[in-house]
Amino acid sequence: MEIDTLKIAEITRKDFPLFNNQPVNKEKLIYLDHAATSQKPIKVIKALENYYSYTNANVHRGAHQLSAQATEAFESARSITANFLGAKSSNEIIFTRNATEAINLVARAWGDYELKEGDEILVSMMEHHSNLVPWQQLASRKGCHLKHVGITKSGELDLNDLKNKISHRTRLVSLVHISNTLGCCNPIGEITDLAHQYGALVLIDACQSLAHQHMNVNSLNIDFLAGSSHKLCGPTGIGFLWGREKLLNEMPPFLGGGEMIEEVFLDKSTWADLPHKFEAGTPAIGEAIGMGAAMQYLQEIGIDKIHSWEQHLTKYLFNKLKSIEGINVLGPDPEIKSNRACLATFYLKNIHSNDISELLDSKGICIRSGHHCCQPLHRYYGISATARASLSFTSTIEEIDYFIDELYSIIKFLKNNS
Ligand SMILES: Cc1ncc(COP(=O)(O)O)c(C=O)c1O
């Protein structure tokens, strides 16, 4: 499929039933909440439907053909995921429920066994709670210290602070690649080189990156990566951990039960090889197949084209937002920092973001309001909530114009009535 970058939205919107069918509050739907969860193209919906209609069976178990077909489709989704990430082997792909579970898996199966009292884990002030709470829990179980890298004035990771806080006691640097609130893109390659010099491992939370820019786990030289299918046009209920095969082999299982064993005796068990060692119980089979279809769909459009269109839209959105008096937008300006995520998190003094989002909703515009699972970051800025409009390759200039016009009127109305 060869697509002209400027026509990406026009062409791909047809693939999404929700954009074509669903009026919200009798208004046309303007979905600007892609960072919370992406919409699903028909290819993904069909992959789920086909699985449940024609090949539904449990995987890795049955001696019958249907089970063999389901297993083949499920394992093929693993190979697609490995290819999508540039992994060396599909053994390095562990299916989880979501990115949160992938991070918890590392905290439990690596952290509980490798860390000891006094060891340090480095995260940042901009982390999603998913990449913060598991490390707090680990630190409290093991007597480790959690250190937080600060934010610069422009709303980016403070690399100097990172350099000051990393030490030979640091065992893991766990960072978000693209912040779901600031929208900044952290320089993973540089950070990984530094972390490895200190003997620390690097985990990257790639939830907000994988649908928007090309990522290759080997060229980034990282050790673990966590992702969620529903952020990249796939179904909910499935995510993945990528880890270096050697590390995963050395780690004990996370959860115990069926599927993850080699042999079970009454008093002890032995473990299956990778990746099954980490996949206890019946997995989300249809959802894994749907996620594979989503990754192929994104690859067919072309991740680089998606990236270019989204960069164009982001600059347009920011320029429009700048014209609204009193608005504060978090994170770097896309005119200065090119590799910025296609989302804008903003607030206005004396106006609650919930009021903005509720009034926008009455016009059919979906944005997110709240702390976006980044309470420490909001506390750092001294605000309890912000509004966030997030775009995707299906977003259009017309949608942004409509959103800005409505936002402008709503702010005027709220200011006059406060
Ligand atoms: C940056 C980031 N990390 C982690 C997550 C958690 O993803 P999930 O809830 O799918 O595990 C999200 C979801 O909002 C996110 O944006």
The ligand as a Gaussian input file, in Angstrom:
#p B3LYP/6-31G(d) Opt

LIG

0 1
 C        3.494000       6.144000      29.002000
 C        2.566000       5.063000      29.472000
 N        3.061000       4.044000      30.183000
 C        2.296000       3.042000      30.618000
 C        0.954000       3.026000      30.347000
 C        0.140000       1.889000      30.857000
 O       -0.427000       1.162000      29.822000
 P       -1.444000      -0.023000      30.167000
 O       -2.494000       0.578000      31.031000
 O       -1.946000      -0.457000      28.847000
 O       -0.656000      -1.049000      30.877000
 C        0.379000       4.065000      29.628000
 C       -1.074000       4.109000      29.383000
 O       -1.705000       5.152000      29.462000
 C        1.208000       5.114000      29.161000
 O        0.725000       6.131000      28.469000

